[in-house]
Amino acid sequence: MKNEIQKNQNIQNDDLRKRSQAEMQRRFVNLQFKRSELERQLKRVNEVLSFLGREMDEDRTYDQLYK
C-alpha cells in the first residue's frame, strides 16, 4: 500500500514537472516571438529616423544656400 502511494506521488510529481517545463517552454517561445517583433519594429524606426535626419540635413543645406 505504501509503495502504491509513493508511486502515485512520483507520477503526480513527474506530471507537475512536465507541465511546468511545458509552460516555461511556451513562455520562452512567446518571448522570443515578441523580441523578434520588437527588433523588427526597432529596425523600421531606425530607418525612418535615418531618413528624417537626412531630410533635415538637406533642408538645412537648402536654407544656407538660398537664404
N, CA, C and O atoms as CSV, one atom per row, in Angstrom:
chain,resi,resn,atom,element,x,y,z
A,1,MET,N,N,0.817,-1.200,0.000
A,1,MET,CA,C,0.000,0.000,0.000
A,1,MET,C,C,0.862,1.266,0.000
A,1,MET,O,O,0.601,2.224,-0.727
A,2,LYS,N,N,1.914,1.232,0.856
A,2,LYS,CA,C,2.801,2.385,0.947
A,2,LYS,C,C,3.528,2.616,-0.379
A,2,LYS,O,O,3.698,3.759,-0.804
A,3,ASN,N,N,3.954,1.539,-1.028
A,3,ASN,CA,C,4.627,1.645,-2.319
A,3,ASN,C,C,3.714,2.235,-3.375
A,3,ASN,O,O,4.149,3.018,-4.219
A,4,GLU,N,N,2.451,1.858,-3.325
A,4,GLU,CA,C,1.493,2.378,-4.304
A,4,GLU,C,C,1.266,3.873,-4.115
A,4,GLU,O,O,1.133,4.611,-5.091
A,5,ILE,N,N,1.223,4.319,-2.872
A,5,ILE,CA,C,1.061,5.756,-2.588
A,5,ILE,C,C,2.282,6.517,-3.096
A,5,ILE,O,O,2.146,7.566,-3.725
A,6,GLN,N,N,3.476,5.988,-2.822
A,6,GLN,CA,C,4.698,6.640,-3.302
A,6,GLN,C,C,4.740,6.671,-4.825
A,6,GLN,O,O,5.162,7.659,-5.427
A,7,LYS,N,N,4.302,5.590,-5.432
A,7,LYS,CA,C,4.279,5.525,-6.893
A,7,LYS,C,C,3.342,6.592,-7.457
A,7,LYS,O,O,3.685,7.274,-8.422
A,8,ASN,N,N,2.164,6.735,-6.858
A,8,ASN,CA,C,1.210,7.759,-7.294
A,8,ASN,C,C,1.780,9.166,-7.093
A,8,ASN,O,O,1.600,10.042,-7.939
A,9,GLN,N,N,2.466,9.375,-5.970
A,9,GLN,CA,C,3.070,10.682,-5.714
A,9,GLN,C,C,4.171,10.980,-6.741
A,9,GLN,O,O,4.301,12.106,-7.222
A,10,ASN,N,N,4.954,9.955,-7.062
A,10,ASN,CA,C,6.002,10.141,-8.070
A,10,ASN,C,C,5.409,10.476,-9.435
A,10,ASN,O,O,5.928,11.330,-10.154
A,11,ILE,N,N,4.323,9.800,-9.784
A,11,ILE,CA,C,3.648,10.076,-11.054
A,11,ILE,C,C,3.116,11.510,-11.061
A,11,ILE,O,O,3.244,12.222,-12.058
A,12,GLN,N,N,2.523,11.925,-9.949
A,12,GLN,CA,C,1.998,13.294,-9.858
A,12,GLN,C,C,3.130,14.320,-9.941
A,12,GLN,O,O,2.999,15.348,-10.605
A,13,ASN,N,N,4.236,14.032,-9.265
A,13,ASN,CA,C,5.378,14.949,-9.304
A,13,ASN,C,C,5.955,15.040,-10.718
A,13,ASN,O,O,6.290,16.128,-11.187
A,14,ASP,N,N,6.066,13.910,-11.385
A,14,ASP,CA,C,6.552,13.919,-12.772
A,14,ASP,C,C,5.617,14.709,-13.673
A,14,ASP,O,O,6.063,15.481,-14.521
A,15,ASP,N,N,4.311,14.510,-13.483
A,15,ASP,CA,C,3.325,15.225,-14.289
A,15,ASP,C,C,3.420,16.730,-14.038
A,15,ASP,O,O,3.376,17.529,-14.973
A,16,LEU,N,N,3.550,17.102,-12.775
A,16,LEU,CA,C,3.678,18.521,-12.427
A,16,LEU,C,C,4.940,19.112,-13.044
A,16,LEU,O,O,4.909,20.221,-13.578
A,17,ARG,N,N,6.047,18.380,-12.976
A,17,ARG,CA,C,7.305,18.846,-13.544
A,17,ARG,C,C,7.190,18.995,-15.070
A,17,ARG,O,O,7.678,19.970,-15.641
A,18,LYS,N,N,6.549,18.033,-15.712
A,18,LYS,CA,C,6.379,18.110,-17.170
A,18,LYS,C,C,5.503,19.298,-17.560
A,18,LYS,O,O,5.798,19.995,-18.531
A,19,ARG,N,N,4.430,19.530,-16.807
A,19,ARG,CA,C,3.561,20.686,-17.104
A,19,ARG,C,C,4.312,21.993,-16.879
A,19,ARG,O,O,4.163,22.943,-17.647
A,20,SER,N,N,5.112,22.033,-15.832
A,20,SER,CA,C,5.897,23.228,-15.539
A,20,SER,C,C,6.904,23.487,-16.662
A,20,SER,O,O,7.057,24.624,-17.108
A,21,GLN,N,N,7.578,22.450,-17.112
A,21,GLN,CA,C,8.540,22.602,-18.211
A,21,GLN,C,C,7.847,23.023,-19.497
A,21,GLN,O,O,8.370,23.844,-20.250
A,22,ALA,N,N,6.671,22.462,-19.747
A,22,ALA,CA,C,5.922,22.841,-20.954
A,22,ALA,C,C,5.510,24.312,-20.888
A,22,ALA,O,O,5.552,25.013,-21.899
A,23,GLU,N,N,5.117,24.778,-19.712
A,23,GLU,CA,C,4.730,26.186,-19.547
A,23,GLU,C,C,5.938,27.101,-19.737
A,23,GLU,O,O,5.833,28.149,-20.373
A,24,MET,N,N,7.077,26.707,-19.188
A,24,MET,CA,C,8.292,27.518,-19.381
A,24,MET,C,C,8.668,27.569,-20.857
A,24,MET,O,O,9.061,28.622,-21.360
A,25,GLN,N,N,8.553,26.460,-21.545
A,25,GLN,CA,C,8.864,26.413,-22.981
A,25,GLN,C,C,7.910,27.320,-23.761
A,25,GLN,O,O,8.328,28.034,-24.673
A,26,ARG,N,N,6.626,27.286,-23.395
A,26,ARG,CA,C,5.629,28.133,-24.056
A,26,ARG,C,C,5.975,29.609,-23.846
A,26,ARG,O,O,5.929,30.402,-24.786
A,27,ARG,N,N,6.318,29.969,-22.617
A,27,ARG,CA,C,6.687,31.365,-22.326
A,27,ARG,C,C,7.941,31.770,-23.089
A,27,ARG,O,O,8.023,32.877,-23.621
A,28,PHE,N,N,8.908,30.875,-23.138
A,28,PHE,CA,C,10.168,31.147,-23.834
A,28,PHE,C,C,9.912,31.441,-25.306
A,28,PHE,O,O,10.421,32.422,-25.849
A,29,VAL,N,N,9.121,30.588,-25.948
A,29,VAL,CA,C,8.804,30.769,-27.370
A,29,VAL,C,C,8.039,32.074,-27.571
A,29,VAL,O,O,8.299,32.811,-28.522
A,30,ASN,N,N,7.098,32.356,-26.675
A,30,ASN,CA,C,6.318,33.587,-26.768
A,30,ASN,C,C,7.218,34.815,-26.648
A,30,ASN,O,O,7.063,35.774,-27.404
A,31,LEU,N,N,8.152,34.788,-25.705
A,31,LEU,CA,C,9.070,35.915,-25.540
A,31,LEU,C,C,10.015,36.061,-26.731
A,31,LEU,O,O,10.352,37.179,-27.123
A,32,GLN,N,N,10.438,34.949,-27.302
A,32,GLN,CA,C,11.280,35.022,-28.499
A,32,GLN,C,C,10.516,35.688,-29.639
A,32,GLN,O,O,11.072,36.512,-30.365
A,33,PHE,N,N,9.240,35.333,-29.795
A,33,PHE,CA,C,8.420,35.944,-30.835
A,33,PHE,C,C,8.282,37.443,-30.595
A,33,PHE,O,O,8.428,38.241,-31.521
A,34,LYS,N,N,7.999,37.824,-29.342
A,34,LYS,CA,C,7.849,39.245,-29.024
A,34,LYS,C,C,9.152,40.001,-29.276
A,34,LYS,O,O,9.135,41.113,-29.804
A,35,ARG,N,N,10.284,39.395,-28.898
A,35,ARG,CA,C,11.577,40.039,-29.129
A,35,ARG,C,C,11.807,40.247,-30.623
A,35,ARG,O,O,12.254,41.312,-31.049
A,36,SER,N,N,11.503,39.236,-31.401
A,36,SER,CA,C,11.675,39.328,-32.848
A,36,SER,C,C,10.815,40.457,-33.416
A,36,SER,O,O,11.266,41.237,-34.255
A,37,GLU,N,N,9.587,40.528,-32.949
A,37,GLU,CA,C,8.672,41.581,-33.408
A,37,GLU,C,C,9.196,42.960,-33.010
A,37,GLU,O,O,9.168,43.884,-33.822
A,38,LEU,N,N,9.669,43.110,-31.787
A,38,LEU,CA,C,10.212,44.392,-31.331
A,38,LEU,C,C,11.475,44.775,-32.103
A,38,LEU,O,O,11.673,45.946,-32.429
A,39,GLU,N,N,12.322,43.797,-32.394
A,39,GLU,CA,C,13.525,44.083,-33.186
A,39,GLU,C,C,13.155,44.551,-34.588
A,39,GLU,O,O,13.795,45.449,-35.135
A,40,ARG,N,N,12.130,43.947,-35.165
A,40,ARG,CA,C,11.667,44.357,-36.489
A,40,ARG,C,C,11.143,45.795,-36.448
A,40,ARG,O,O,11.445,46.601,-37.327
A,41,GLN,N,N,10.356,46.103,-35.416
A,41,GLN,CA,C,9.819,47.456,-35.277
A,41,GLN,C,C,10.931,48.468,-35.043
A,41,GLN,O,O,10.912,49.563,-35.604
A,42,LEU,N,N,11.907,48.095,-34.206
A,42,LEU,CA,C,13.024,49.000,-33.935
A,42,LEU,C,C,13.832,49.268,-35.197
A,42,LEU,O,O,14.267,50.395,-35.432
A,43,LYS,N,N,14.031,48.246,-35.999
A,43,LYS,CA,C,14.750,48.428,-37.267
A,43,LYS,C,C,14.013,49.436,-38.141
A,43,LYS,O,O,14.632,50.311,-38.746
A,44,ARG,N,N,12.698,49.312,-38.204
A,44,ARG,CA,C,11.899,50.240,-39.020
A,44,ARG,C,C,11.986,51.662,-38.462
A,44,ARG,O,O,12.118,52.615,-39.229
A,45,VAL,N,N,11.916,51.814,-37.154
A,45,VAL,CA,C,12.032,53.138,-36.531
A,45,VAL,C,C,13.389,53.748,-36.846
A,45,VAL,O,O,13.478,54.933,-37.168
A,46,ASN,N,N,14.444,52.947,-36.755
A,46,ASN,CA,C,15.786,53.450,-37.076
A,46,ASN,C,C,15.888,53.890,-38.530
A,46,ASN,O,O,16.525,54.898,-38.835
A,47,GLU,N,N,15.263,53.133,-39.424
A,47,GLU,CA,C,15.270,53.516,-40.836
A,47,GLU,C,C,14.561,54.843,-41.043
A,47,GLU,O,O,15.050,55.701,-41.779
A,48,VAL,N,N,13.416,55.019,-40.401
A,48,VAL,CA,C,12.654,56.263,-40.543
A,48,VAL,C,C,13.424,57.433,-39.937
A,48,VAL,O,O,13.456,58.521,-40.511
A,49,LEU,N,N,14.048,57.210,-38.770
A,49,LEU,CA,C,14.846,58.276,-38.154
A,49,LEU,C,C,16.013,58.677,-39.038
A,49,LEU,O,O,16.325,59.861,-39.168
A,50,SER,N,N,16.650,57.699,-39.639
A,50,SER,CA,C,17.773,57.989,-40.534
A,50,SER,C,C,17.295,58.802,-41.731
A,50,SER,O,O,17.939,59.776,-42.121
A,51,PHE,N,N,16.179,58.408,-42.307
A,51,PHE,CA,C,15.605,59.137,-43.442
A,51,PHE,C,C,15.256,60.568,-43.033
A,51,PHE,O,O,15.545,61.519,-43.760
A,52,LEU,N,N,14.634,60.707,-41.869
A,52,LEU,CA,C,14.250,62.030,-41.385
A,52,LEU,C,C,15.485,62.889,-41.134
A,52,LEU,O,O,15.481,64.082,-41.439
A,53,GLY,N,N,16.538,62.296,-40.583
A,53,GLY,CA,C,17.784,63.039,-40.354
A,53,GLY,C,C,18.375,63.551,-41.654
A,53,GLY,O,O,18.828,64.694,-41.729
A,54,ARG,N,N,18.372,62.705,-42.681
A,54,ARG,CA,C,18.894,63.141,-43.996
A,54,ARG,C,C,18.044,64.273,-44.563
A,54,ARG,O,O,18.566,65.227,-45.141
A,55,GLU,N,N,16.735,64.159,-44.392
A,55,GLU,CA,C,15.841,65.205,-44.884
A,55,GLU,C,C,16.102,66.526,-44.169
A,55,GLU,O,O,16.120,67.587,-44.792
A,56,MET,N,N,16.305,66.450,-42.856
A,56,MET,CA,C,16.584,67.667,-42.088
A,56,MET,C,C,17.908,68.289,-42.529
A,56,MET,O,O,18.011,69.512,-42.629
A,57,ASP,N,N,18.917,67.467,-42.792
A,57,ASP,CA,C,20.206,67.976,-43.277
A,57,ASP,C,C,20.044,68.674,-44.632
A,57,ASP,O,O,20.609,69.742,-44.868
A,58,GLU,N,N,19.263,68.048,-45.511
A,58,GLU,CA,C,19.029,68.654,-46.829
A,58,GLU,C,C,18.310,69.984,-46.693
A,58,GLU,O,O,18.631,70.934,-47.408
A,59,ASP,N,N,17.344,70.070,-45.789
A,59,ASP,CA,C,16.628,71.334,-45.571
A,59,ASP,C,C,17.571,72.407,-45.040
A,59,ASP,O,O,17.503,73.558,-45.470
A,60,ARG,N,N,18.460,72.036,-44.100
A,60,ARG,CA,C,19.421,72.996,-43.565
A,60,ARG,C,C,20.373,73.481,-44.658
A,60,ARG,O,O,20.679,74.670,-44.746
A,61,THR,N,N,20.829,72.557,-45.478
A,61,THR,CA,C,21.725,72.916,-46.590
A,61,THR,C,C,21.012,73.856,-47.545
A,61,THR,O,O,21.591,74.850,-47.984
A,62,TYR,N,N,19.762,73.556,-47.874
A,62,TYR,CA,C,18.977,74.399,-48.761
A,62,TYR,C,C,18.811,75.792,-48.176
A,62,TYR,O,O,18.972,76.795,-48.873
A,63,ASP,N,N,18.483,75.844,-46.871
A,63,ASP,CA,C,18.302,77.135,-46.207
A,63,ASP,C,C,19.589,77.955,-46.226
A,63,ASP,O,O,19.550,79.171,-46.416
A,64,GLN,N,N,20.737,77.289,-46.029
A,64,GLN,CA,C,22.015,78.014,-46.025
A,64,GLN,C,C,22.356,78.543,-47.417
A,64,GLN,O,O,22.932,79.623,-47.545
A,65,LEU,N,N,22.010,77.803,-48.438
A,65,LEU,CA,C,22.335,78.230,-49.808
A,65,LEU,C,C,21.426,79.316,-50.325
A,65,LEU,O,O,21.877,80.211,-51.041
A,66,TYR,N,N,20.161,79.259,-49.981
A,66,TYR,CA,C,19.188,80.162,-50.621
A,66,TYR,C,C,18.575,81.203,-49.686
A,66,TYR,O,O,17.602,81.860,-50.058
A,67,LYS,N,N,19.103,81.361,-48.522
A,67,LYS,CA,C,18.578,82.413,-47.639
A,67,LYS,C,C,19.617,83.400,-47.252
A,67,LYS,O,O,19.330,84.342,-46.514
